[in-house]
Amino acid sequence: MGITVFPIQTTQQLGPLLKALRKQQGLTQDQLAEQLGITRQAVSALERKPEGATFERLMRVWAILNVEVSLNLRNNGSSNPSEEAW
């Protein structure tokens, strides 16, 4: 089976992707929350507003969902790193 690539350009794309991958794995928010050691409400918040999550928490979620993350940071001509593409 080949690798499926999901290029993410903005943090707003993370929530729907996280939700879709969770459902693809057959997990409810409660089940994912239990594996993460957080509440279902916290998982819901991750899916609605993932930019509020820590990098470590997102990496734990991806690991549970068996997702390999590859970062390709590009400088789009901006001198401010916060303006770089996510």
PyMOL Python script that loads the backbone (N, CA, C, O; Angstrom):
from pymol import cmd

cmd.read_pdbstr("""\
ATOM      1  N   MET A   1       0.841  -1.174   0.000  1.00  0.00           N
ATOM      2  CA  MET A   1       0.000   0.000   0.000  1.00  0.00           C
ATOM      3  C   MET A   1       0.887   1.237   0.000  1.00  0.00           C
ATOM      4  O   MET A   1       1.869   1.291   0.739  1.00  0.00           O
ATOM      5  N   GLY A   2       0.551   2.237  -0.825  1.00  0.00           N
ATOM      6  CA  GLY A   2       1.343   3.448  -0.945  1.00  0.00           C
ATOM      7  C   GLY A   2       1.076   4.418   0.182  1.00  0.00           C
ATOM      8  O   GLY A   2       0.160   4.244   0.986  1.00  0.00           O
ATOM      9  N   ILE A   3       1.894   5.432   0.216  1.00  0.00           N
ATOM     10  CA  ILE A   3       1.771   6.476   1.225  1.00  0.00           C
ATOM     11  C   ILE A   3       0.843   7.553   0.693  1.00  0.00           C
ATOM     12  O   ILE A   3       0.981   7.992  -0.449  1.00  0.00           O
ATOM     13  N   THR A   4      -0.095   7.974   1.514  1.00  0.00           N
ATOM     14  CA  THR A   4      -0.965   9.081   1.173  1.00  0.00           C
ATOM     15  C   THR A   4      -0.386  10.342   1.787  1.00  0.00           C
ATOM     16  O   THR A   4      -0.067  10.371   2.976  1.00  0.00           O
ATOM     17  N   VAL A   5      -0.250  11.374   0.986  1.00  0.00           N
ATOM     18  CA  VAL A   5       0.334  12.628   1.446  1.00  0.00           C
ATOM     19  C   VAL A   5      -0.778  13.658   1.599  1.00  0.00           C
ATOM     20  O   VAL A   5      -1.607  13.831   0.706  1.00  0.00           O
ATOM     21  N   PHE A   6      -0.787  14.337   2.738  1.00  0.00           N
ATOM     22  CA  PHE A   6      -1.739  15.401   3.006  1.00  0.00           C
ATOM     23  C   PHE A   6      -0.954  16.689   3.238  1.00  0.00           C
ATOM     24  O   PHE A   6      -0.576  16.979   4.373  1.00  0.00           O
ATOM     25  N   PRO A   7      -0.703  17.464   2.186  1.00  0.00           N
ATOM     26  CA  PRO A   7       0.039  18.708   2.399  1.00  0.00           C
ATOM     27  C   PRO A   7      -0.803  19.704   3.193  1.00  0.00           C
ATOM     28  O   PRO A   7      -1.948  19.986   2.841  1.00  0.00           O
ATOM     29  N   ILE A   8      -0.229  20.223   4.249  1.00  0.00           N
ATOM     30  CA  ILE A   8      -0.913  21.180   5.113  1.00  0.00           C
ATOM     31  C   ILE A   8      -0.272  22.546   4.900  1.00  0.00           C
ATOM     32  O   ILE A   8       0.933  22.711   5.085  1.00  0.00           O
ATOM     33  N   GLN A   9      -1.077  23.510   4.512  1.00  0.00           N
ATOM     34  CA  GLN A   9      -0.587  24.864   4.299  1.00  0.00           C
ATOM     35  C   GLN A   9      -0.924  25.789   5.467  1.00  0.00           C
ATOM     36  O   GLN A   9      -0.197  26.743   5.743  1.00  0.00           O
ATOM     37  N   THR A  10      -2.034  25.500   6.148  1.00  0.00           N
ATOM     38  CA  THR A  10      -2.457  26.343   7.269  1.00  0.00           C
ATOM     39  C   THR A  10      -2.883  25.469   8.439  1.00  0.00           C
ATOM     40  O   THR A  10      -3.246  24.308   8.254  1.00  0.00           O
ATOM     41  N   THR A  11      -2.837  26.026   9.634  1.00  0.00           N
ATOM     42  CA  THR A  11      -3.259  25.264  10.812  1.00  0.00           C
ATOM     43  C   THR A  11      -4.746  24.943  10.771  1.00  0.00           C
ATOM     44  O   THR A  11      -5.178  23.980  11.404  1.00  0.00           O
ATOM     45  N   GLN A  12      -5.539  25.722  10.044  1.00  0.00           N
ATOM     46  CA  GLN A  12      -6.971  25.457   9.952  1.00  0.00           C
ATOM     47  C   GLN A  12      -7.257  24.127   9.258  1.00  0.00           C
ATOM     48  O   GLN A  12      -8.335  23.560   9.438  1.00  0.00           O
ATOM     49  N   GLN A  13      -6.320  23.629   8.479  1.00  0.00           N
ATOM     50  CA  GLN A  13      -6.494  22.348   7.801  1.00  0.00           C
ATOM     51  C   GLN A  13      -6.268  21.162   8.737  1.00  0.00           C
ATOM     52  O   GLN A  13      -6.703  20.050   8.439  1.00  0.00           O
ATOM     53  N   LEU A  14      -5.605  21.383   9.847  1.00  0.00           N
ATOM     54  CA  LEU A  14      -5.270  20.279  10.748  1.00  0.00           C
ATOM     55  C   LEU A  14      -6.494  19.662  11.413  1.00  0.00           C
ATOM     56  O   LEU A  14      -6.585  18.439  11.521  1.00  0.00           O
ATOM     57  N   GLY A  15      -7.433  20.487  11.857  1.00  0.00           N
ATOM     58  CA  GLY A  15      -8.606  19.985  12.576  1.00  0.00           C
ATOM     59  C   GLY A  15      -9.419  18.981  11.779  1.00  0.00           C
ATOM     60  O   GLY A  15      -9.646  17.867  12.250  1.00  0.00           O
ATOM     61  N   PRO A  16      -9.868  19.350  10.569  1.00  0.00           N
ATOM     62  CA  PRO A  16     -10.628  18.396   9.763  1.00  0.00           C
ATOM     63  C   PRO A  16      -9.830  17.139   9.422  1.00  0.00           C
ATOM     64  O   PRO A  16     -10.389  16.043   9.363  1.00  0.00           O
ATOM     65  N   LEU A  17      -8.525  17.295   9.200  1.00  0.00           N
ATOM     66  CA  LEU A  17      -7.689  16.130   8.911  1.00  0.00           C
ATOM     67  C   LEU A  17      -7.597  15.223  10.128  1.00  0.00           C
ATOM     68  O   LEU A  17      -7.724  14.004  10.011  1.00  0.00           O
ATOM     69  N   LEU A  18      -7.377  15.812  11.288  1.00  0.00           N
ATOM     70  CA  LEU A  18      -7.303  15.034  12.522  1.00  0.00           C
ATOM     71  C   LEU A  18      -8.603  14.253  12.734  1.00  0.00           C
ATOM     72  O   LEU A  18      -8.572  13.063  13.046  1.00  0.00           O
ATOM     73  N   LYS A  19      -9.731  14.920  12.564  1.00  0.00           N
ATOM     74  CA  LYS A  19     -11.037  14.274  12.746  1.00  0.00           C
ATOM     75  C   LYS A  19     -11.224  13.130  11.747  1.00  0.00           C
ATOM     76  O   LYS A  19     -11.661  12.042  12.122  1.00  0.00           O
ATOM     77  N   ALA A  20     -10.893  13.375  10.479  1.00  0.00           N
ATOM     78  CA  ALA A  20     -11.048  12.343   9.452  1.00  0.00           C
ATOM     79  C   ALA A  20     -10.162  11.135   9.732  1.00  0.00           C
ATOM     80  O   ALA A  20     -10.599   9.995   9.579  1.00  0.00           O
ATOM     81  N   LEU A  21      -8.924  11.378  10.140  1.00  0.00           N
ATOM     82  CA  LEU A  21      -8.015  10.266  10.432  1.00  0.00           C
ATOM     83  C   LEU A  21      -8.453   9.498  11.676  1.00  0.00           C
ATOM     84  O   LEU A  21      -8.323   8.275  11.732  1.00  0.00           O
ATOM     85  N   ARG A  22      -8.968  10.211  12.669  1.00  0.00           N
ATOM     86  CA  ARG A  22      -9.487   9.538  13.872  1.00  0.00           C
ATOM     87  C   ARG A  22     -10.627   8.602  13.486  1.00  0.00           C
ATOM     88  O   ARG A  22     -10.668   7.451  13.918  1.00  0.00           O
ATOM     89  N   LYS A  23     -11.550   9.104  12.671  1.00  0.00           N
ATOM     90  CA  LYS A  23     -12.689   8.285  12.246  1.00  0.00           C
ATOM     91  C   LYS A  23     -12.235   7.125  11.370  1.00  0.00           C
ATOM     92  O   LYS A  23     -12.776   6.024  11.467  1.00  0.00           O
ATOM     93  N   GLN A  24     -11.244   7.368  10.514  1.00  0.00           N
ATOM     94  CA  GLN A  24     -10.709   6.311   9.660  1.00  0.00           C
ATOM     95  C   GLN A  24     -10.137   5.171  10.502  1.00  0.00           C
ATOM     96  O   GLN A  24     -10.219   4.006  10.112  1.00  0.00           O
ATOM     97  N   GLN A  25      -9.560   5.507  11.650  1.00  0.00           N
ATOM     98  CA  GLN A  25      -9.016   4.499  12.563  1.00  0.00           C
ATOM     99  C   GLN A  25     -10.119   3.839  13.393  1.00  0.00           C
ATOM    100  O   GLN A  25      -9.852   2.902  14.146  1.00  0.00           O
ATOM    101  N   GLY A  26     -11.361   4.327  13.256  1.00  0.00           N
ATOM    102  CA  GLY A  26     -12.479   3.759  13.998  1.00  0.00           C
ATOM    103  C   GLY A  26     -12.510   4.185  15.453  1.00  0.00           C
ATOM    104  O   GLY A  26     -13.072   3.484  16.296  1.00  0.00           O
ATOM    105  N   LEU A  27     -11.910   5.332  15.756  1.00  0.00           N
ATOM    106  CA  LEU A  27     -11.859   5.814  17.137  1.00  0.00           C
ATOM    107  C   LEU A  27     -12.886   6.908  17.376  1.00  0.00           C
ATOM    108  O   LEU A  27     -13.098   7.775  16.527  1.00  0.00           O
ATOM    109  N   THR A  28     -13.518   6.859  18.533  1.00  0.00           N
ATOM    110  CA  THR A  28     -14.368   7.959  18.964  1.00  0.00           C
ATOM    111  C   THR A  28     -13.489   8.991  19.655  1.00  0.00           C
ATOM    112  O   THR A  28     -12.326   8.730  19.963  1.00  0.00           O
ATOM    113  N   GLN A  29     -14.061  10.166  19.894  1.00  0.00           N
ATOM    114  CA  GLN A  29     -13.319  11.177  20.647  1.00  0.00           C
ATOM    115  C   GLN A  29     -12.992  10.650  22.043  1.00  0.00           C
ATOM    116  O   GLN A  29     -11.905  10.904  22.562  1.00  0.00           O
ATOM    117  N   ASP A  30     -13.922   9.921  22.651  1.00  0.00           N
ATOM    118  CA  ASP A  30     -13.677   9.354  23.984  1.00  0.00           C
ATOM    119  C   ASP A  30     -12.498   8.391  23.971  1.00  0.00           C
ATOM    120  O   ASP A  30     -11.659   8.422  24.871  1.00  0.00           O
ATOM    121  N   GLN A  31     -12.432   7.537  22.956  1.00  0.00           N
ATOM    122  CA  GLN A  31     -11.347   6.556  22.878  1.00  0.00           C
ATOM    123  C   GLN A  31      -9.993   7.231  22.664  1.00  0.00           C
ATOM    124  O   GLN A  31      -8.999   6.850  23.282  1.00  0.00           O
ATOM    125  N   LEU A  32      -9.960   8.229  21.788  1.00  0.00           N
ATOM    126  CA  LEU A  32      -8.711   8.953  21.568  1.00  0.00           C
ATOM    127  C   LEU A  32      -8.305   9.700  22.829  1.00  0.00           C
ATOM    128  O   LEU A  32      -7.129   9.730  23.192  1.00  0.00           O
ATOM    129  N   ALA A  33      -9.281  10.299  23.490  1.00  0.00           N
ATOM    130  CA  ALA A  33      -9.002  11.025  24.735  1.00  0.00           C
ATOM    131  C   ALA A  33      -8.391  10.097  25.777  1.00  0.00           C
ATOM    132  O   ALA A  33      -7.443  10.470  26.468  1.00  0.00           O
ATOM    133  N   GLU A  34      -8.932   8.896  25.888  1.00  0.00           N
ATOM    134  CA  GLU A  34      -8.409   7.937  26.867  1.00  0.00           C
ATOM    135  C   GLU A  34      -6.954   7.593  26.559  1.00  0.00           C
ATOM    136  O   GLU A  34      -6.124   7.519  27.465  1.00  0.00           O
ATOM    137  N   GLN A  35      -6.649   7.384  25.285  1.00  0.00           N
ATOM    138  CA  GLN A  35      -5.271   7.049  24.909  1.00  0.00           C
ATOM    139  C   GLN A  35      -4.309   8.211  25.148  1.00  0.00           C
ATOM    140  O   GLN A  35      -3.129   8.003  25.431  1.00  0.00           O
ATOM    141  N   LEU A  36      -4.827   9.441  25.032  1.00  0.00           N
ATOM    142  CA  LEU A  36      -3.996  10.626  25.250  1.00  0.00           C
ATOM    143  C   LEU A  36      -3.934  11.039  26.713  1.00  0.00           C
ATOM    144  O   LEU A  36      -3.063  11.816  27.107  1.00  0.00           O
ATOM    145  N   GLY A  37      -4.861  10.518  27.522  1.00  0.00           N
ATOM    146  CA  GLY A  37      -4.916  10.917  28.925  1.00  0.00           C
ATOM    147  C   GLY A  37      -5.511  12.301  29.114  1.00  0.00           C
ATOM    148  O   GLY A  37      -5.142  13.030  30.035  1.00  0.00           O
ATOM    149  N   ILE A  38      -6.450  12.660  28.219  1.00  0.00           N
ATOM    150  CA  ILE A  38      -7.125  13.953  28.302  1.00  0.00           C
ATOM    151  C   ILE A  38      -8.631  13.729  28.227  1.00  0.00           C
ATOM    152  O   ILE A  38      -9.081  12.593  28.081  1.00  0.00           O
ATOM    153  N   THR A  39      -9.404  14.788  28.324  1.00  0.00           N
ATOM    154  CA  THR A  39     -10.860  14.666  28.258  1.00  0.00           C
ATOM    155  C   THR A  39     -11.343  14.644  26.808  1.00  0.00           C
ATOM    156  O   THR A  39     -10.626  15.041  25.889  1.00  0.00           O
ATOM    157  N   ARG A  40     -12.577  14.169  26.629  1.00  0.00           N
ATOM    158  CA  ARG A  40     -13.192  14.202  25.304  1.00  0.00           C
ATOM    159  C   ARG A  40     -13.318  15.641  24.819  1.00  0.00           C
ATOM    160  O   ARG A  40     -13.172  15.923  23.630  1.00  0.00           O
ATOM    161  N   GLN A  41     -13.591  16.545  25.753  1.00  0.00           N
ATOM    162  CA  GLN A  41     -13.715  17.960  25.401  1.00  0.00           C
ATOM    163  C   GLN A  41     -12.395  18.508  24.848  1.00  0.00           C
ATOM    164  O   GLN A  41     -12.389  19.344  23.945  1.00  0.00           O
ATOM    165  N   ALA A  42     -11.286  18.030  25.399  1.00  0.00           N
ATOM    166  CA  ALA A  42      -9.973  18.466  24.909  1.00  0.00           C
ATOM    167  C   ALA A  42      -9.728  17.946  23.491  1.00  0.00           C
ATOM    168  O   ALA A  42      -9.141  18.648  22.668  1.00  0.00           O
ATOM    169  N   VAL A  43     -10.173  16.724  23.205  1.00  0.00           N
ATOM    170  CA  VAL A  43     -10.047  16.188  21.846  1.00  0.00           C
ATOM    171  C   VAL A  43     -10.917  17.003  20.893  1.00  0.00           C
ATOM    172  O   VAL A  43     -10.495  17.334  19.785  1.00  0.00           O
ATOM    173  N   SER A  44     -12.123  17.321  21.327  1.00  0.00           N
ATOM    174  CA  SER A  44     -13.008  18.152  20.515  1.00  0.00           C
ATOM    175  C   SER A  44     -12.358  19.497  20.213  1.00  0.00           C
ATOM    176  O   SER A  44     -12.429  19.989  19.087  1.00  0.00           O
ATOM    177  N   ALA A  45     -11.729  20.084  21.218  1.00  0.00           N
ATOM    178  CA  ALA A  45     -11.038  21.362  21.024  1.00  0.00           C
ATOM    179  C   ALA A  45      -9.876  21.215  20.042  1.00  0.00           C
ATOM    180  O   ALA A  45      -9.626  22.113  19.239  1.00  0.00           O
ATOM    181  N   LEU A  46      -9.167  20.088  20.103  1.00  0.00           N
ATOM    182  CA  LEU A  46      -8.078  19.832  19.151  1.00  0.00           C
ATOM    183  C   LEU A  46      -8.604  19.805  17.720  1.00  0.00           C
ATOM    184  O   LEU A  46      -7.969  20.329  16.804  1.00  0.00           O
ATOM    185  N   GLU A  47      -9.769  19.189  17.540  1.00  0.00           N
ATOM    186  CA  GLU A  47     -10.337  19.082  16.200  1.00  0.00           C
ATOM    187  C   GLU A  47     -10.909  20.412  15.712  1.00  0.00           C
ATOM    188  O   GLU A  47     -10.927  20.678  14.510  1.00  0.00           O
ATOM    189  N   ARG A  48     -11.369  21.233  16.626  1.00  0.00           N
ATOM    190  CA  ARG A  48     -11.929  22.535  16.248  1.00  0.00           C
ATOM    191  C   ARG A  48     -10.861  23.606  16.085  1.00  0.00           C
ATOM    192  O   ARG A  48     -10.942  24.442  15.186  1.00  0.00           O
ATOM    193  N   LYS A  49      -9.858  23.576  16.961  1.00  0.00           N
ATOM    194  CA  LYS A  49      -8.846  24.644  16.971  1.00  0.00           C
ATOM    195  C   LYS A  49      -7.472  24.053  17.309  1.00  0.00           C
ATOM    196  O   LYS A  49      -6.939  24.296  18.391  1.00  0.00           O
ATOM    197  N   PRO A  50      -6.902  23.275  16.379  1.00  0.00           N
ATOM    198  CA  PRO A  50      -5.633  22.598  16.661  1.00  0.00           C
ATOM    199  C   PRO A  50      -4.458  23.544  16.865  1.00  0.00           C
ATOM    200  O   PRO A  50      -3.448  23.152  17.450  1.00  0.00           O
ATOM    201  N   GLU A  51      -4.572  24.776  16.394  1.00  0.00           N
ATOM    202  CA  GLU A  51      -3.455  25.707  16.571  1.00  0.00           C
ATOM    203  C   GLU A  51      -3.224  26.044  18.036  1.00  0.00           C
ATOM    204  O   GLU A  51      -2.180  26.595  18.386  1.00  0.00           O
ATOM    205  N   GLY A  52      -4.188  25.718  18.902  1.00  0.00           N
ATOM    206  CA  GLY A  52      -4.017  25.940  20.333  1.00  0.00           C
ATOM    207  C   GLY A  52      -3.267  24.815  21.032  1.00  0.00           C
ATOM    208  O   GLY A  52      -2.914  24.937  22.205  1.00  0.00           O
ATOM    209  N   ALA A  53      -3.021  23.719  20.319  1.00  0.00           N
ATOM    210  CA  ALA A  53      -2.347  22.560  20.913  1.00  0.00           C
ATOM    211  C   ALA A  53      -0.832  22.727  20.861  1.00  0.00           C
ATOM    212  O   ALA A  53      -0.292  23.429  20.006  1.00  0.00           O
ATOM    213  N   THR A  54      -0.174  22.070  21.788  1.00  0.00           N
ATOM    214  CA  THR A  54       1.287  22.062  21.750  1.00  0.00           C
ATOM    215  C   THR A  54       1.754  21.124  20.635  1.00  0.00           C
ATOM    216  O   THR A  54       1.030  20.220  20.217  1.00  0.00           O
ATOM    217  N   PHE A  55       2.957  21.356  20.175  1.00  0.00           N
ATOM    218  CA  PHE A  55       3.544  20.489  19.158  1.00  0.00           C
ATOM    219  C   PHE A  55       3.620  19.057  19.673  1.00  0.00           C
ATOM    220  O   PHE A  55       3.339  18.110  18.938  1.00  0.00           O
ATOM    221  N   GLU A  56       4.002  18.903  20.944  1.00  0.00           N
ATOM    222  CA  GLU A  56       4.125  17.570  21.542  1.00  0.00           C
ATOM    223  C   GLU A  56       2.785  16.840  21.549  1.00  0.00           C
ATOM    224  O   GLU A  56       2.726  15.645  21.262  1.00  0.00           O
ATOM    225  N   ARG A  57       1.712  17.555  21.876  1.00  0.00           N
ATOM    226  CA  ARG A  57       0.394  16.917  21.894  1.00  0.00           C
ATOM    227  C   ARG A  57      -0.003  16.485  20.494  1.00  0.00           C
ATOM    228  O   ARG A  57      -0.505  15.377  20.306  1.00  0.00           O
ATOM    229  N   LEU A  58       0.217  17.348  19.511  1.00  0.00           N
ATOM    230  CA  LEU A  58      -0.114  16.975  18.137  1.00  0.00           C
ATOM    231  C   LEU A  58       0.697  15.762  17.688  1.00  0.00           C
ATOM    232  O   LEU A  58       0.168  14.883  17.007  1.00  0.00           O
ATOM    233  N   MET A  59       1.960  15.708  18.059  1.00  0.00           N
ATOM    234  CA  MET A  59       2.781  14.555  17.687  1.00  0.00           C
ATOM    235  C   MET A  59       2.266  13.278  18.346  1.00  0.00           C
ATOM    236  O   MET A  59       2.303  12.212  17.731  1.00  0.00           O
ATOM    237  N   ARG A  60       1.786  13.369  19.586  1.00  0.00           N
ATOM    238  CA  ARG A  60       1.205  12.196  20.254  1.00  0.00           C
ATOM    239  C   ARG A  60      -0.058  11.735  19.528  1.00  0.00           C
ATOM    240  O   ARG A  60      -0.282  10.537  19.357  1.00  0.00           O
ATOM    241  N   VAL A  61      -0.878  12.693  19.106  1.00  0.00           N
ATOM    242  CA  VAL A  61      -2.101  12.348  18.367  1.00  0.00           C
ATOM    243  C   VAL A  61      -1.738  11.636  17.075  1.00  0.00           C
ATOM    244  O   VAL A  61      -2.304  10.590  16.758  1.00  0.00           O
ATOM    245  N   TRP A  62      -0.795  12.202  16.329  1.00  0.00           N
ATOM    246  CA  TRP A  62      -0.401  11.580  15.066  1.00  0.00           C
ATOM    247  C   TRP A  62       0.149  10.173  15.300  1.00  0.00           C
ATOM    248  O   TRP A  62      -0.126   9.263  14.517  1.00  0.00           O
ATOM    249  N   ALA A  63       0.916   9.990  16.360  1.00  0.00           N
ATOM    250  CA  ALA A  63       1.468   8.663  16.663  1.00  0.00           C
ATOM    251  C   ALA A  63       0.346   7.664  16.937  1.00  0.00           C
ATOM    252  O   ALA A  63       0.381   6.539  16.438  1.00  0.00           O
ATOM    253  N   ILE A  64      -0.643   8.067  17.724  1.00  0.00           N
ATOM    254  CA  ILE A  64      -1.772   7.179  18.024  1.00  0.00           C
ATOM    255  C   ILE A  64      -2.534   6.832  16.751  1.00  0.00           C
ATOM    256  O   ILE A  64      -3.013   5.710  16.592  1.00  0.00           O
ATOM    257  N   LEU A  65      -2.643   7.800  15.849  1.00  0.00           N
ATOM    258  CA  LEU A  65      -3.371   7.581  14.599  1.00  0.00           C
ATOM    259  C   LEU A  65      -2.494   6.954  13.513  1.00  0.00           C
ATOM    260  O   LEU A  65      -2.921   6.815  12.367  1.00  0.00           O
ATOM    261  N   ASN A  66      -1.262   6.576  13.884  1.00  0.00           N
ATOM    262  CA  ASN A  66      -0.323   5.937  12.947  1.00  0.00           C
ATOM    263  C   ASN A  66      -0.029   6.819  11.737  1.00  0.00           C
ATOM    264  O   ASN A  66       0.000   6.351  10.599  1.00  0.00           O
ATOM    265  N   VAL A  67       0.186   8.095  12.007  1.00  0.00           N
ATOM    266  CA  VAL A  67       0.493   9.056  10.950  1.00  0.00           C
ATOM    267  C   VAL A  67       1.957   9.458  11.060  1.00  0.00           C
ATOM    268  O   VAL A  67       2.432   9.843  12.129  1.00  0.00           O
ATOM    269  N   GLU A  68       2.658   9.364   9.944  1.00  0.00           N
ATOM    270  CA  GLU A  68       4.043   9.823   9.895  1.00  0.00           C
ATOM    271  C   GLU A  68       4.035  11.285   9.464  1.00  0.00           C
ATOM    272  O   GLU A  68       3.439  11.637   8.446  1.00  0.00           O
ATOM    273  N   VAL A  69       4.692  12.120  10.234  1.00  0.00           N
ATOM    274  CA  VAL A  69       4.724  13.552   9.956  1.00  0.00           C
ATOM    275  C   VAL A  69       6.087  13.926   9.394  1.00  0.00           C
ATOM    276  O   VAL A  69       7.128  13.564   9.942  1.00  0.00           O
ATOM    277  N   SER A  70       6.054  14.651   8.301  1.00  0.00           N
ATOM    278  CA  SER A  70       7.279  15.151   7.685  1.00  0.00           C
ATOM    279  C   SER A  70       7.130  16.660   7.538  1.00  0.00           C
ATOM    280  O   SER A  70       6.206  17.142   6.884  1.00  0.00           O
ATOM    281  N   LEU A  71       8.045  17.397   8.151  1.00  0.00           N
ATOM    282  CA  LEU A  71       7.993  18.852   8.079  1.00  0.00           C
ATOM    283  C   LEU A  71       8.867  19.345   6.941  1.00  0.00           C
ATOM    284  O   LEU A  71      10.028  18.955   6.816  1.00  0.00           O
ATOM    285  N   ASN A  72       8.305  20.190   6.131  1.00  0.00           N
ATOM    286  CA  ASN A  72       9.040  20.800   5.030  1.00  0.00           C
ATOM    287  C   ASN A  72       8.880  22.301   5.184  1.00  0.00           C
ATOM    288  O   ASN A  72       8.008  22.907   4.563  1.00  0.00           O
ATOM    289  N   LEU A  73       9.724  22.898   6.014  1.00  0.00           N
ATOM    290  CA  LEU A  73       9.627  24.327   6.284  1.00  0.00           C
ATOM    291  C   LEU A  73      10.284  25.103   5.159  1.00  0.00           C
ATOM    292  O   LEU A  73      11.448  24.888   4.822  1.00  0.00           O
ATOM    293  N   ARG A  74       9.515  26.002   4.595  1.00  0.00           N
ATOM    294  CA  ARG A  74      10.023  26.815   3.500  1.00  0.00           C
ATOM    295  C   ARG A  74       9.965  28.273   3.892  1.00  0.00           C
ATOM    296  O   ARG A  74       8.995  28.730   4.496  1.00  0.00           O
ATOM    297  N   ASN A  75      10.990  28.983   3.549  1.00  0.00           N
ATOM    298  CA  ASN A  75      10.979  30.423   3.755  1.00  0.00           C
ATOM    299  C   ASN A  75      10.398  31.028   2.487  1.00  0.00           C
ATOM    300  O   ASN A  75      11.009  30.971   1.420  1.00  0.00           O
ATOM    301  N   ASN A  76       9.209  31.607   2.617  1.00  0.00           N
ATOM    302  CA  ASN A  76       8.521  32.157   1.449  1.00  0.00           C
ATOM    303  C   ASN A  76       8.940  33.598   1.156  1.00  0.00           C
ATOM    304  O   ASN A  76       8.149  34.390   0.643  1.00  0.00           O
ATOM    305  N   GLY A  77      10.172  33.927   1.483  1.00  0.00           N
ATOM    306  CA  GLY A  77      10.662  35.269   1.246  1.00  0.00           C
ATOM    307  C   GLY A  77      10.479  36.191   2.423  1.00  0.00           C
ATOM    308  O   GLY A  77      10.889  37.351   2.380  1.00  0.00           O
ATOM    309  N   SER A  78       9.870  35.688   3.473  1.00  0.00           N
ATOM    310  CA  SER A  78       9.627  36.494   4.665  1.00  0.00           C
ATOM    311  C   SER A  78      10.832  36.409   5.588  1.00  0.00           C
ATOM    312  O   SER A  78      11.455  35.356   5.720  1.00  0.00           O
ATOM    313  N   SER A  79      11.148  37.507   6.211  1.00  0.00           N
ATOM    314  CA  SER A  79      12.235  37.492   7.187  1.00  0.00           C
ATOM    315  C   SER A  79      11.717  37.132   8.568  1.00  0.00           C
ATOM    316  O   SER A  79      12.504  36.949   9.496  1.00  0.00           O
ATOM    317  N   ASN A  80      10.401  37.030   8.715  1.00  0.00           N
ATOM    318  CA  ASN A  80       9.771  36.703   9.990  1.00  0.00           C
ATOM    319  C   ASN A  80       9.351  35.239   9.974  1.00  0.00           C
ATOM    320  O   ASN A  80       8.456  34.878   9.210  1.00  0.00           O
ATOM    321  N   PRO A  81       9.971  34.372  10.798  1.00  0.00           N
ATOM    322  CA  PRO A  81       9.633  32.944  10.794  1.00  0.00           C
ATOM    323  C   PRO A  81       8.162  32.679  11.076  1.00  0.00           C
ATOM    324  O   PRO A  81       7.632  31.668  10.615  1.00  0.00           O
ATOM    325  N   SER A  82       7.482  33.550  11.820  1.00  0.00           N
ATOM    326  CA  SER A  82       6.070  33.312  12.124  1.00  0.00           C
ATOM    327  C   SER A  82       5.199  33.470  10.888  1.00  0.00           C
ATOM    328  O   SER A  82       4.041  33.051  10.892  1.00  0.00           O
ATOM    329  N   GLU A  83       5.736  34.068   9.833  1.00  0.00           N
ATOM    330  CA  GLU A  83       4.984  34.240   8.601  1.00  0.00           C
ATOM    331  C   GLU A  83       5.257  33.129   7.595  1.00  0.00           C
ATOM    332  O   GLU A  83       4.695  33.135   6.499  1.00  0.00           O
ATOM    333  N   GLU A  84       6.108  32.181   7.954  1.00  0.00           N
ATOM    334  CA  GLU A  84       6.403  31.082   7.048  1.00  0.00           C
ATOM    335  C   GLU A  84       5.207  30.161   6.937  1.00  0.00           C
ATOM    336  O   GLU A  84       4.383  30.093   7.849  1.00  0.00           O
ATOM    337  N   ALA A  85       5.107  29.453   5.827  1.00  0.00           N
ATOM    338  CA  ALA A  85       4.033  28.484   5.632  1.00  0.00           C
ATOM    339  C   ALA A  85       4.119  27.416   6.697  1.00  0.00           C
ATOM    340  O   ALA A  85       5.210  26.959   7.035  1.00  0.00           O
ATOM    341  N   TRP A  86       2.996  27.020   7.220  1.00  0.00           N
ATOM    342  CA  TRP A  86       2.958  26.020   8.274  1.00  0.00           C
ATOM    343  C   TRP A  86       3.235  24.735   7.636  1.00  0.00           C
ATOM    344  O   TRP A  86       3.262  23.705   8.309  1.00  0.00           O
TER     345      TRP A  86
END
""", "prot")
cmd.dss("prot")
cmd.show_as("cartoon", "prot")
cmd.util.cbc("prot")
cmd.orient("prot")
